[in-house]
Amino acid sequence: MKKYFLFDLDGTITDPKVGITSCVQYALHSLGMEEPDRDKLEAFIGPPLKDSFMEFYGMDSEKAEEAVAKYRERFSDKGLFENEIYPGMARMLKILSEKGFRLAVASSKPTVYVERILKHFGIRQYFKVVVGSELDGSRTKKEEVVGEALKQLFGHKPILFQEVYMIGDRKFDVEGARAMRVESIGVTYGYGGMEELRSAHADYIVESVEQLQDLLLRELCEVQPKGFMSVIGPMLFPFLLFVLIRQAVSYGALWLAVEVEPYVPDGLWQWLYYRETESGELGYTGNLGSIMSALSYAVSGIILLHMALPVMREGKKRMGLSHLRREHPKNYIIALLASGCAVLGLNVLFDLAGITNSSVTYQAVAASQLSASLAVGLICYGIITPLAEEVIFRGIMYNELKRGYKLTVAMLVSALLFGFYHMNPVQGIYGFLMGLLMVYLYEYFGSFLWPVLVHMLANSLAYILSYTYVAETVLYSWAGGIVFTAIAIIGIKLLDSDKKKIKGPVVE
């Protein structure tokens, strides 16, 4: 959990454009240069002044120091107060301070000016430490400022780098944070902009003070204890509705199959129906049985979608604050590889261990599903069924659980419910394990697409395995199952380690 927040000043806490650009104009005019367009001087907001004069106006070191002196000549008594605090900033700082977070300012502006600005806006009391550059030109680099702020903030205690955010609007803030091995939050309402912050690889990017506040407070959003039915009710009702709709549609589909049977062409009839040799009773092939099952799932999923969408939107909004940082493309590949290997490993190990043969119920379910053709099975059980089940289990039930319980509890309970739903020990254990994986990736990437994708992958791979000769290859062995499972576990560990915060170096 992050407890220490370092704030840049200009472009992050306050909007200093008028004061800074006016003082730059004054300095340039004093040196015989004119720049009437203050918008062109926005680049001076953030980086050290001397560097900016040298970079943008080709001054040598001596000339740049003279320009800085002229700049401060006006800034110290006038430009300093040509400044505005961003709306909502004072309130946010007050809330953060009251919640027990330790705040600091790490600015490239001279400390004496930073102190005066903070007092001017009545927010100095919220900061435990205020660090800026020195008037003699020392400590102007952002990493130096961040390092000094950390030293003062932690005192004689070890610096907890993994508990620190550096918040700023320019690439210099991001680079300074990275140099000190702390995570950065870029704010686009300042002067760097989205592209600059992305190019600098800010860990998180927010677009408003409100979004920044939500991000900083997200780990304090403790779940408020609720009554049992206040959580279970909104979750149980859609589930029961899901089951009832499925049953009703199944009966309706069965009735329709009987009614249309006389009108079905011979070629199609044999694909869908058969008659018992002795009794002459009408029977249904695996193809028709799978189609009727898929129809029941599809209808129930569509009907419940209107209930699921508001819950999913709320869940996405809450998750969004944890996924402002762009994921590295390799993580998507790792997630897919881990998911595929988990499916293969569990299926092989379950079969070799005799678990799949231990349940008569499972054997009946498997025989029914596998009696359909490969194409029908993949469409019905690999696409339609996962979509409908994800709407109810991850879309509604998991997101409802998160409203009343902590994340780990919600993940475990949702996976258990998914396992129990299958009504047999084989699919129950498998469903629980895959349910954990699906909800983990849902939280990891913050997208409902992931549990849907993994569910489809799991069902499709398992179905395809039954239509292939994998059992006659080396993959179908204890070694193969263990290797697949190990790859899945390593993949999840890699994903998890990428989310963990690294410790930084010792600041001298």
Secondary structure, DSSP 4 states (H G I P E B T S, - for coil): ---EEEE-SBTTTEE-HHHHHHHHHHHHHHTT-----GGGGGGGSSS-HHHHHHHHH---HHHHHHHHHHHHHHHTTTGGGS-EEPTTHHHHHHHHHHTT-EEEEEEEEEHHHHHHHHHHTT-GGG-SEEEEE-TTS-S-SHHHHHHHHHHHHHTTSPP-GGGEEEEESSHHHHHHHHHTT-EEEEETTSSSHHHHHHHTT-SEEESSHHHHHHHHHGGG-PPPP--HHHHHHHHHHHHHHHHHHHHHHHHHHHHHHHHHGGGS-HHHHHHHEEE-TTT--EEE-HHHHHHHHHHHHHHHHHHHHHHHHHHHHHHHHHHHTT--SPPPHHHHHHHHHHHHHHHHHHHHHHHHTT-TTS-HHHHHHHHHHHTS-HHHHHHIIIIIHHHHHHIIIIIIIIHHHHHHS-HHHHHHHHHHHHHHHT-SHHHHHHHHHHHHHHHHHHHHH--THHHHHHHHHHHHHHHHHTTS-GGGSTTSSHHHHHHHHHHHHHHHHHHHHHHSPPP-PPP-
